[in-house]
Amino acid sequence: MAQTWWCFVHYLVWVISTALVLTATPPSSHQIHDKVGTLPGQNFNINFSHYSGYVTVNEEAGRALFYWFIEADQYPQTKPLLLWFNGGPGCSSIAYGEAEEIGPFHIQPDGKTLYLNPYSWNQVANILFVDSPVGVGFSYSNTSSDILNNGDKRTAEDSLIFLLRWFERFPQYKGRDVFIAGESYAGHYVPQLSQAIVKYNFENKENAINLKGYLVGNALTDDSHDHLGIAQFMWSSGLISDQTYNLLNLLCGNQSFVHPSEACDKIQEVADRELGNIDPYSIFTPPCPANLSQSTQLLRRKRRIGKLNEAYDPCTEGHSTTYFNLPEVQKALHVDPAHKPAKWDTCSDEVNTNWKDSPRTVLDIYRELIPLGLRIWVFSGDTDAVIPVASTRYSIDALRLPTVRSWRPWYHDGQVGGWTQEYAGLTFVAVRGAGHEVPLHRPKLALALIKAYLAGTSLPAIELVSVY
């Protein structure tokens, strides 16, 4: 009886506190305008709200970033805010993060019908997807030269302005715990934005954005270590010849990832030819042949890979391209007809090829932020040949952090989910059988990872007991 009464008291406190929050922060007019109804191709019900639209980050140039905000499916007022970026540079967080990785709305092979992702991260967080920088996805600028002058510095500045103004539109989230996440080239975006937030809070003597930490996956971190790890991974996996391995180390070791030398480019082309017709982002899964019939694609989608029995669809990028080009979808997501792209694409070659500034390393930002006590996790799918696990481990080793908990396997559903090591101020997680996009290839393991990260707990281990 006492336990029942105690549960009722807790429930009553939660109801009252929720009511106070909602009463104190009524939705803004922009927020009401941005609320999304039923999406085209959505034949299932949902129990959460979601919003999409634009936030202007520079009035003079007319730069505006497109966002899609998806609240947690239960008790959103008690869960943190997770900001997600994809990389490229020049790739859409809507295309990848939402539609094929951590978002709830995934797209069937017909490119018209949605299904509910059972491993969506909005089970544990309110997720804010941002197409950054301008020229990516539905984000735009009225100043055409902006698209030709993107770079790391302006991306971080615009993302900070975006977030500050987004909180004005969603005041009920002010003060909420904020975590920033991303993959690939977002290995630059995420720590750079984290650094910008810390600096802004310090200069304004307020906790304007309650940043608690960040996590990155298969992340571009340090050009030298990343090149070294790529060559080693491809060689040790039997993908390239000894000669190509040696030339990759010789010609690409000190090259920029965004603007490599001609010699580095040429030997990378040789390596690509030696790889053959495989997907370097996931070396053990089938690529998506462009000429496959839809029925064959459906069979591919049902194919099971590995021992963890998770379905994998190699053609998800094509499904997104079809779906987000539908006029009715763009209308439902409040895409501005005056600024919608002639053809929406998952990545912008124009943004990528005209990228202006890209530092050779962001390890200096790690060294600056780690002492501040932020929760920093770095994870890596171990079948990715683009930014492989070897690259990430070289970069972490360069930080020379003391080990708090030594290398060990972690488990999920009774099987090894990967391996992990905990350092003073940083946790590294390898995800078994995952490619470049960990939540795409191993969604169950990715959900287990984000649950542990947000809870601030170690990934589960099975301790071996000696029989002697």
SEDREN-620596 format. One line per field, with one value per residue: x, z, y of N, C-alpha, C in turn. Coordinates in steps of 0.1 Angstrom, whole numbers. Example, Ala and Ser with C-alpha at 12.3 -4.5 7.8 and 13.67 -1.06 7.14 Angstrom:
residues 2
n.xx c(132/128) $
n.zz c(78/71) $
n.yy c(-57/-22) $
ca.xx c(123/137) $
ca.zz c(78/71) $
ca.yy c(-45/-11) $
c.xx c(132/129) $
c.zz c(78/79) $
c.yy c(-33/0) $
END
This chain:
residues 468
n.xx c(8/19/39/24/11/34/43/21/24/48/39/20/36/51/31/22/46/50/28/32/55/46/27/42/58/44/37/55/45/58/66/42/34/54/48/44/21/4/26/31/26/26/14/9/3/15/29/41/51/63/84/92/112/126/154/167/200/216/206/213/227/208/208/196/190/177/156/146/127/122/103/107/93/80/73/86/93/110/133/166/180/191/213/218/243/252/279/302/321/289/266/232/216/190/186/203/208/181/164/175/190/190/165/128/112/115/122/104/114/99/101/80/65/64/80/79/108/120/141/146/162/147/134/148/156/150/152/171/175/197/202/232/260/246/232/231/209/177/185/193/206/201/222/241/269/275/272/294/314/316/328/347/348/327/306/305/300/275/259/259/245/221/212/209/188/169/162/147/125/115/110/104/124/147/174/174/192/218/231/255/257/271/285/312/324/313/328/344/325/310/328/338/315/307/329/325/301/308/326/309/291/308/318/295/288/268/247/237/233/229/251/261/277/293/292/308/308/327/345/360/390/418/440/464/466/442/446/467/455/436/450/463/441/429/449/455/430/431/425/439/470/505/522/505/497/521/525/503/508/531/524/501/502/505/485/456/423/401/411/432/466/475/490/483/456/456/468/449/428/439/438/410/403/415/400/377/343/329/313/329/322/311/324/317/291/265/268/246/234/227/211/193/162/131/119/141/156/139/143/170/168/157/177/198/225/255/259/241/217/203/183/194/194/208/202/192/198/189/161/156/162/142/119/121/121/95/67/45/56/76/59/45/66/71/87/101/86/98/124/132/153/162/165/164/190/210/236/256/276/286/289/308/331/338/347/361/378/395/407/437/435/414/421/432/410/397/416/413/386/382/392/371/350/330/309/323/322/335/328/330/323/334/337/342/359/364/366/382/382/409/420/406/415/442/441/429/449/469/461/470/457/451/442/412/395/402/407/380/355/321/286/255/223/234/255/287/289/307/338/354/370/378/388/404/382/372/355/359/343/340/320/307/307/296/293/303/281/269/243/228/237/239/215/203/224/234/213/215/240/236/217/233/252/237/227/250/265/286/290/275/291/301/313/339/341/364/368/385) $
n.zz c(0/8/-11/-34/-29/-28/-54/-66/-56/-68/-95/-94/-88/-111/-131/-122/-124/-152/-162/-152/-166/-193/-191/-185/-207/-234/-268/-295/-322/-345/-339/-339/-365/-378/-371/-380/-399/-407/-426/-462/-474/-449/-431/-405/-370/-347/-315/-309/-314/-342/-360/-386/-406/-413/-400/-399/-403/-410/-418/-436/-458/-463/-454/-445/-424/-427/-407/-389/-364/-340/-315/-284/-280/-257/-228/-235/-222/-202/-213/-228/-253/-284/-308/-342/-368/-402/-425/-450/-465/-470/-470/-463/-432/-429/-450/-443/-414/-403/-422/-427/-406/-374/-371/-367/-390/-417/-451/-475/-501/-524/-524/-517/-495/-460/-431/-396/-377/-356/-340/-334/-323/-309/-289/-267/-266/-275/-309/-330/-362/-385/-416/-427/-440/-456/-488/-486/-486/-479/-470/-476/-493/-501/-512/-537/-538/-513/-513/-525/-508/-484/-453/-425/-404/-408/-408/-382/-369/-380/-372/-344/-342/-353/-334/-311/-319/-325/-300/-292/-307/-297/-267/-246/-244/-235/-214/-212/-210/-234/-260/-286/-317/-343/-375/-396/-417/-399/-377/-376/-375/-350/-326/-331/-330/-304/-291/-298/-285/-258/-256/-262/-240/-220/-226/-224/-199/-190/-190/-217/-236/-226/-227/-225/-235/-262/-290/-315/-346/-366/-374/-391/-379/-375/-400/-407/-390/-398/-425/-423/-408/-426/-448/-435/-425/-449/-461/-442/-442/-466/-489/-506/-525/-515/-527/-532/-507/-495/-511/-505/-479/-483/-501/-491/-465/-451/-461/-469/-462/-475/-496/-512/-525/-560/-565/-543/-547/-571/-563/-545/-563/-576/-554/-551/-574/-569/-548/-560/-569/-544/-514/-500/-476/-461/-460/-461/-469/-494/-523/-537/-566/-594/-614/-605/-603/-587/-574/-569/-552/-530/-522/-515/-494/-475/-469/-445/-424/-410/-375/-359/-370/-383/-405/-436/-459/-488/-504/-495/-498/-523/-520/-503/-520/-540/-524/-510/-531/-539/-545/-527/-503/-498/-494/-471/-453/-450/-469/-484/-513/-529/-525/-528/-539/-574/-579/-553/-534/-518/-511/-517/-544/-552/-529/-516/-533/-533/-508/-483/-459/-438/-411/-404/-382/-354/-329/-311/-302/-287/-267/-255/-246/-231/-204/-193/-184/-201/-215/-235/-262/-285/-313/-334/-364/-373/-399/-418/-444/-450/-430/-410/-381/-372/-379/-361/-336/-337/-336/-311/-294/-298/-281/-257/-232/-198/-190/-178/-176/-188/-222/-234/-242/-251/-245/-260/-259/-252/-269/-283/-287/-295/-288/-262/-246/-218/-211/-193/-194/-219/-239/-258/-283/-302/-327/-335/-366/-380/-404/-420/-413/-385/-371/-393/-402/-379/-361/-336/-319/-320/-308/-282/-276/-276/-255/-233/-234/-230/-205/-191/-184/-183/-211/-212/-196/-197/-171/-169/-151/-133/-134/-118) $
n.yy c(-12/12/15/18/43/59/58/71/97/104/104/124/147/148/153/179/194/192/205/231/237/237/257/279/283/289/277/292/314/308/282/269/272/256/231/197/177/147/128/123/91/80/55/48/54/79/89/113/147/166/189/212/234/267/284/316/326/346/377/397/384/366/339/307/280/247/227/198/188/164/153/134/101/95/113/139/162/156/146/148/172/163/172/166/160/154/146/150/172/187/170/159/160/153/135/114/111/113/99/74/65/74/85/84/81/62/51/32/9/17/44/61/54/53/38/29/34/10/13/39/69/87/75/80/106/140/149/170/176/191/206/215/231/261/255/228/200/212/237/272/301/336/348/340/335/325/298/290/295/281/267/253/273/292/275/266/290/298/276/279/304/295/276/292/309/290/281/303/300/277/279/263/245/257/257/230/199/195/177/170/154/134/122/111/137/154/150/171/193/188/189/215/232/226/238/265/270/267/289/310/309/314/341/355/352/334/304/299/279/247/228/195/175/157/134/114/96/73/93/121/133/138/146/133/110/98/92/74/54/45/34/13/-2/-10/-25/-45/-58/-71/-57/-41/-39/-45/-26/-5/1/11/33/49/56/70/91/103/108/133/149/170/161/172/187/171/164/162/139/123/120/105/80/72/67/44/27/25/12/-13/-22/-30/-38/-31/-18/7/20/0/-28/-55/-59/-60/-38/-12/-19/2/-7/-26/-43/-33/-55/-71/-55/-55/-81/-80/-62/-78/-95/-111/-101/-111/-123/-111/-108/-85/-67/-53/-27/-19/3/26/54/60/57/79/100/98/102/127/144/145/166/168/159/178/200/192/193/220/232/260/272/292/288/262/235/229/202/181/166/141/148/177/183/207/222/206/206/232/239/259/263/239/226/207/191/184/177/195/209/189/186/210/210/186/189/203/187/177/152/130/109/86/68/39/21/-11/-21/-2/13/39/60/44/21/19/44/61/51/57/85/89/78/97/117/110/102/92/58/48/26/-5/-19/-38/-63/-54/-61/-71/-84/-108/-112/-103/-69/-52/-34/-16/11/31/63/90/114/107/83/54/36/7/-7/-37/-52/-30/-5/26/42/37/35/27/3/-13/-11/-19/-21/5/19/8/19/47/49/42/62/86/81/82/59/30/8/-25/-52/-87/-104/-126/-156/-174/-209/-223) $
ca.xx c(0/28/46/14/10/46/42/11/30/57/32/14/46/54/20/22/57/48/18/39/64/38/20/52/64/35/44/56/37/67/66/29/35/63/43/41/9/7/34/28/31/26/2/9/1/27/25/50/50/75/83/102/111/139/159/176/212/222/196/219/229/196/212/187/192/165/157/135/128/113/102/108/80/74/78/97/97/120/145/175/179/202/215/225/248/259/291/304/311/279/256/221/212/176/187/210/205/167/157/181/198/185/151/117/106/123/115/104/120/92/103/68/59/72/78/84/120/119/154/148/168/137/130/156/160/144/163/171/183/200/209/242/258/237/234/229/195/168/190/195/210/198/234/246/283/276/273/308/323/314/340/345/347/314/296/303/293/261/252/257/234/209/208/204/175/159/156/137/113/111/115/103/137/158/179/175/205/220/242/256/262/273/294/320/329/308/339/348/313/305/336/339/303/309/339/318/291/315/331/297/286/319/319/282/286/255/246/227/231/233/259/266/287/292/297/310/311/336/347/372/395/432/442/476/462/432/452/475/446/429/459/465/429/426/459/453/418/433/418/449/483/516/527/495/497/533/524/493/515/541/519/489/503/503/476/443/412/392/419/445/474/472/496/475/444/459/470/436/421/444/433/396/402/419/389/367/329/324/310/340/316/307/331/312/277/264/264/233/235/217/202/185/148/126/117/154/159/132/150/182/164/153/189/203/239/262/252/232/204/197/181/201/190/219/197/184/200/180/148/155/162/128/108/122/118/80/62/37/65/82/49/43/77/72/98/97/86/107/139/134/162/156/165/169/199/215/248/259/290/290/294/320/342/342/349/372/387/393/419/442/432/406/426/434/397/395/425/407/373/382/393/358/341/320/308/328/323/339/324/335/319/347/338/343/372/365/373/381/385/423/422/401/424/455/438/427/462/477/457/477/449/452/432/404/390/410/400/372/343/308/276/241/215/242/266/296/284/319/348/354/380/374/399/400/376/367/352/359/334/340/307/310/299/290/301/305/269/267/229/222/242/237/206/200/236/235/204/221/251/231/211/243/258/228/226/263/269/294/283/274/301/299/326/343/344/373/363/395) $
ca.zz c(0/9/-24/-43/-25/-32/-69/-70/-53/-79/-107/-92/-89/-126/-138/-118/-130/-166/-164/-150/-178/-205/-189/-185/-220/-245/-281/-303/-335/-355/-336/-343/-380/-382/-367/-392/-397/-413/-438/-473/-472/-435/-428/-391/-360/-339/-303/-306/-323/-349/-366/-396/-412/-415/-391/-406/-395/-415/-425/-447/-469/-465/-452/-436/-423/-426/-396/-387/-349/-336/-300/-279/-282/-244/-218/-241/-213/-193/-220/-233/-267/-292/-321/-351/-381/-411/-429/-464/-462/-480/-470/-456/-420/-432/-459/-437/-400/-401/-430/-428/-394/-361/-370/-367/-403/-427/-464/-481/-514/-534/-524/-514/-483/-448/-420/-383/-373/-342/-332/-335/-310/-302/-277/-255/-267/-285/-318/-338/-374/-392/-429/-425/-441/-467/-500/-483/-485/-482/-466/-488/-491/-511/-518/-544/-535/-501/-516/-530/-497/-471/-447/-411/-395/-409/-404/-367/-365/-384/-363/-331/-343/-355/-321/-302/-324/-324/-286/-291/-313/-288/-254/-235/-243/-229/-201/-213/-213/-248/-265/-300/-323/-358/-381/-408/-416/-386/-367/-375/-371/-337/-316/-334/-325/-289/-287/-300/-274/-246/-257/-261/-227/-211/-229/-220/-185/-188/-196/-227/-241/-215/-233/-216/-241/-276/-295/-330/-351/-378/-375/-395/-367/-377/-414/-407/-384/-406/-437/-418/-404/-438/-455/-427/-425/-462/-464/-433/-446/-478/-500/-515/-527/-507/-533/-530/-492/-493/-518/-498/-467/-487/-508/-485/-450/-446/-470/-464/-467/-484/-508/-512/-536/-572/-563/-533/-554/-581/-556/-540/-574/-577/-543/-554/-584/-563/-539/-568/-568/-531/-508/-490/-464/-454/-469/-461/-473/-509/-527/-543/-581/-599/-624/-599/-603/-574/-567/-564/-541/-519/-517/-509/-481/-465/-466/-432/-424/-397/-366/-351/-376/-385/-419/-441/-472/-493/-514/-487/-503/-535/-515/-498/-532/-545/-514/-507/-543/-541/-541/-515/-492/-495/-488/-457/-444/-450/-477/-491/-528/-536/-523/-529/-550/-586/-575/-540/-534/-505/-509/-527/-549/-553/-515/-512/-541/-531/-493/-482/-448/-431/-404/-405/-370/-343/-316/-302/-296/-277/-256/-248/-240/-222/-189/-188/-179/-210/-217/-249/-267/-299/-317/-348/-370/-376/-412/-426/-450/-453/-418/-402/-366/-370/-379/-348/-325/-338/-331/-296/-288/-299/-270/-245/-220/-189/-191/-165/-177/-200/-233/-231/-251/-245/-249/-261/-262/-250/-278/-283/-295/-299/-278/-256/-236/-211/-208/-184/-202/-232/-240/-272/-285/-315/-329/-343/-379/-385/-414/-418/-407/-375/-368/-404/-403/-366/-354/-323/-311/-320/-298/-269/-274/-272/-242/-223/-234/-224/-191/-184/-178/-192/-219/-203/-198/-190/-165/-170/-138/-134/-128/-109) $
ca.yy c(0/24/16/24/57/66/59/81/110/107/107/137/157/149/160/193/200/193/215/244/240/240/270/290/284/285/276/305/314/301/268/264/272/246/217/188/168/134/128/115/77/75/48/44/65/82/95/124/158/169/202/214/248/274/295/325/328/358/384/405/375/357/325/301/266/239/218/188/185/153/151/120/95/95/123/147/173/151/141/159/176/158/178/157/165/145/152/154/182/189/160/163/153/148/124/103/109/111/89/60/61/75/91/75/80/56/51/19/9/24/59/68/49/53/28/34/28/5/17/54/75/96/68/84/120/149/150/181/174/203/206/225/245/265/247/214/197/223/250/280/315/345/353/328/333/318/283/287/300/274/262/250/284/298/265/266/303/297/266/285/313/287/270/303/313/279/281/314/295/266/283/252/237/265/251/215/193/195/168/172/142/134/112/114/150/160/149/185/201/186/196/229/238/225/248/278/271/270/302/319/309/321/355/362/349/327/291/301/266/239/217/185/166/153/121/114/82/72/108/127/139/143/141/125/98/92/86/63/43/40/25/1/-10/-16/-35/-56/-65/-77/-50/-35/-45/-40/-14/6/5/19/46/56/61/80/103/109/109/147/156/174/152/179/191/164/167/154/126/115/117/94/67/68/61/31/19/23/1/-26/-26/-36/-34/-32/-6/10/24/-12/-37/-69/-59/-58/-24/-11/-17/11/-13/-36/-41/-31/-67/-76/-46/-59/-93/-75/-56/-89/-103/-109/-101/-113/-132/-104/-109/-73/-65/-42/-23/-11/13/36/67/62/59/92/109/98/107/141/152/146/180/167/158/192/209/188/197/234/237/273/270/301/285/248/232/223/188/178/155/137/156/187/184/221/226/199/209/246/240/268/260/227/224/194/183/190/172/206/212/179/189/222/207/175/193/210/177/173/138/129/96/85/54/35/8/-17/-26/10/16/53/65/31/21/22/59/67/47/65/99/89/75/109/126/105/102/80/48/46/12/-10/-25/-50/-64/-50/-71/-68/-96/-120/-114/-92/-58/-45/-33/-3/15/43/72/102/124/103/69/49/24/0/-14/-49/-54/-18/3/40/47/27/32/21/-11/-20/-2/-23/-18/19/23/5/28/60/48/42/75/96/78/83/46/22/-3/-36/-62/-99/-107/-141/-161/-186/-222/-229) $
c.xx c(9/35/36/12/22/47/32/16/39/50/25/24/50/43/20/34/56/38/24/48/56/31/30/57/54/42/44/48/45/66/53/29/43/59/39/30/13/15/29/34/32/13/2/7/13/21/34/47/64/73/94/101/125/141/169/188/220/212/201/221/217/199/202/190/179/167/145/137/118/114/103/94/73/81/89/102/108/133/153/173/192/202/223/230/254/271/292/319/301/267/245/218/198/177/193/205/190/162/163/189/190/171/141/111/116/115/116/110/112/94/91/62/69/70/84/97/119/131/156/153/158/130/137/159/150/154/160/180/185/207/219/254/247/242/233/214/186/173/194/201/206/210/241/261/285/278/287/318/320/327/337/341/332/303/294/296/278/253/250/245/221/204/202/190/165/154/146/124/107/116/113/115/149/162/180/189/207/233/242/263/263/283/302/326/324/317/346/336/311/315/338/327/303/318/332/308/298/321/320/292/295/318/306/279/272/256/235/223/237/240/264/276/284/297/297/313/318/339/360/378/409/436/454/472/452/437/460/466/439/438/461/453/427/437/457/440/419/427/427/462/494/521/518/496/509/531/513/500/525/535/507/490/501/494/462/433/403/399/432/453/470/478/488/462/445/461/457/427/426/438/418/395/406/408/379/353/323/321/321/335/312/312/325/297/276/262/251/235/224/207/193/170/143/124/130/159/152/138/162/179/162/165/194/218/244/254/242/218/197/195/189/197/201/215/190/186/191/166/146/154/148/118/109/121/103/75/53/45/71/71/46/54/80/84/93/97/96/121/141/144/155/155/172/179/205/227/249/273/295/296/307/332/347/345/362/383/384/406/424/438/422/410/428/422/394/404/419/394/373/383/380/348/330/320/311/330/327/336/328/330/332/347/338/357/374/372/373/385/400/426/418/410/437/452/436/441/470/473/464/469/451/440/425/399/395/401/393/361/331/297/263/234/224/253/275/291/296/329/349/366/377/387/395/395/370/365/352/351/336/327/309/301/292/299/302/293/264/252/222/225/239/227/203/212/238/225/209/232/246/224/222/250/250/227/239/268/278/286/285/285/297/313/328/347/353/367/373/395) $
c.zz c(0/-4/-34/-41/-30/-47/-73/-67/-64/-92/-106/-94/-104/-133/-135/-125/-145/-169/-162/-161/-190/-203/-190/-198/-231/-258/-288/-315/-345/-352/-341/-358/-385/-379/-380/-389/-402/-426/-450/-472/-458/-432/-414/-382/-352/-326/-299/-317/-330/-357/-376/-402/-413/-403/-398/-397/-399/-424/-437/-460/-472/-463/-442/-436/-421/-415/-396/-372/-346/-321/-296/-279/-268/-235/-224/-232/-203/-200/-226/-248/-273/-305/-330/-364/-389/-417/-443/-466/-474/-480/-460/-444/-421/-439/-451/-422/-397/-409/-431/-415/-381/-360/-371/-381/-414/-439/-470/-495/-525/-535/-521/-501/-472/-439/-408/-379/-359/-334/-332/-321/-303/-291/-265/-255/-277/-296/-328/-350/-381/-405/-429/-433/-452/-480/-498/-480/-489/-476/-478/-483/-503/-518/-524/-541/-522/-503/-520/-519/-484/-466/-432/-402/-396/-406/-389/-363/-368/-375/-349/-331/-345/-342/-312/-306/-324/-310/-284/-297/-304/-274/-243/-234/-238/-216/-202/-215/-228/-251/-280/-306/-338/-362/-392/-407/-404/-375/-366/-369/-356/-326/-319/-329/-310/-284/-288/-289/-261/-245/-256/-247/-217/-213/-224/-206/-182/-195/-206/-234/-232/-221/-223/-222/-256/-279/-310/-334/-364/-383/-381/-383/-369/-390/-414/-402/-392/-418/-434/-415/-416/-446/-448/-427/-438/-465/-455/-435/-459/-490/-510/-515/-517/-513/-531/-516/-490/-499/-511/-486/-471/-493/-501/-470/-444/-454/-464/-470/-477/-497/-508/-525/-548/-571/-554/-540/-564/-574/-550/-551/-577/-566/-545/-564/-578/-554/-547/-565/-554/-525/-497/-476/-455/-463/-470/-465/-488/-512/-533/-558/-586/-608/-618/-600/-589/-566/-561/-552/-529/-513/-510/-495/-471/-462/-452/-432/-410/-388/-357/-357/-377/-400/-424/-456/-478/-502/-507/-493/-515/-531/-510/-510/-538/-536/-512/-519/-546/-536/-529/-502/-488/-489/-474/-448/-444/-458/-485/-506/-535/-535/-524/-541/-562/-585/-562/-541/-520/-501/-520/-531/-549/-539/-512/-520/-539/-516/-491/-471/-440/-424/-405/-393/-361/-330/-306/-295/-285/-265/-248/-240/-230/-207/-184/-183/-188/-212/-232/-252/-281/-303/-331/-352/-375/-390/-422/-431/-453/-442/-408/-388/-363/-370/-366/-337/-325/-333/-316/-289/-288/-287/-257/-232/-211/-191/-178/-165/-190/-210/-230/-241/-243/-252/-250/-266/-261/-259/-277/-292/-301/-288/-274/-247/-231/-207/-198/-194/-215/-232/-255/-273/-300/-316/-339/-355/-384/-395/-410/-410/-397/-372/-380/-404/-390/-357/-339/-314/-310/-309/-284/-266/-269/-259/-231/-222/-227/-209/-183/-178/-188/-200/-211/-207/-191/-184/-165/-156/-140/-127/-119/-95) $
c.yy c(13/26/22/39/65/68/70/95/114/111/121/149/159/156/175/200/202/204/229/247/244/254/281/293/280/285/289/303/306/286/262/262/260/232/209/179/154/135/120/101/72/68/42/56/67/90/106/135/160/182/204/228/253/283/303/328/340/366/391/396/367/342/319/286/258/229/209/184/175/150/136/114/93/106/132/158/169/146/152/162/171/165/169/163/153/153/156/159/184/179/163/154/147/135/112/101/106/99/75/56/62/80/80/72/75/53/37/20/16/39/67/65/49/41/34/27/23/8/31/59/84/88/73/99/127/152/162/179/187/201/218/221/248/258/232/211/208/237/258/294/323/351/341/325/325/303/280/291/294/269/259/262/290/288/265/279/302/287/271/295/305/282/280/307/302/278/292/309/284/269/272/243/244/259/236/210/191/186/170/159/143/123/118/128/158/158/163/194/200/192/211/237/237/236/262/280/275/284/313/320/317/336/362/359/343/313/291/288/256/226/208/176/164/139/121/99/82/86/112/136/146/137/131/111/91/86/73/51/37/30/12/-8/-17/-27/-47/-64/-72/-71/-44/-42/-38/-27/-2/11/14/32/55/63/72/93/110/112/123/155/159/164/159/183/184/168/158/140/117/111/105/80/62/62/47/22/15/12/-13/-31/-34/-31/-37/-18/-3/14/12/-24/-51/-70/-56/-43/-24/-9/-8/4/-24/-33/-39/-44/-73/-68/-51/-72/-90/-70/-67/-97/-100/-110/-103/-122/-124/-102/-96/-71/-53/-39/-14/1/24/51/70/64/73/102/110/105/122/150/153/159/179/166/171/201/205/192/212/239/249/271/280/297/270/245/227/208/186/166/153/145/166/187/198/226/219/204/224/249/248/265/247/224/209/185/191/184/183/210/202/182/201/219/196/179/199/200/174/158/136/114/96/70/51/22/2/-23/-14/12/30/61/53/32/23/37/65/63/55/79/99/87/88/119/122/107/90/71/47/32/6/-16/-38/-51/-59/-59/-65/-81/-108/-122/-101/-81/-50/-44/-19/-1/29/51/83/112/120/88/65/37/19/-8/-25/-50/-42/-11/17/47/37/25/26/6/-20/-12/-5/-19/-3/25/20/15/42/60/49/56/85/94/80/71/39/12/-16/-46/-75/-103/-122/-146/-174/-198/-228/-223) $
END
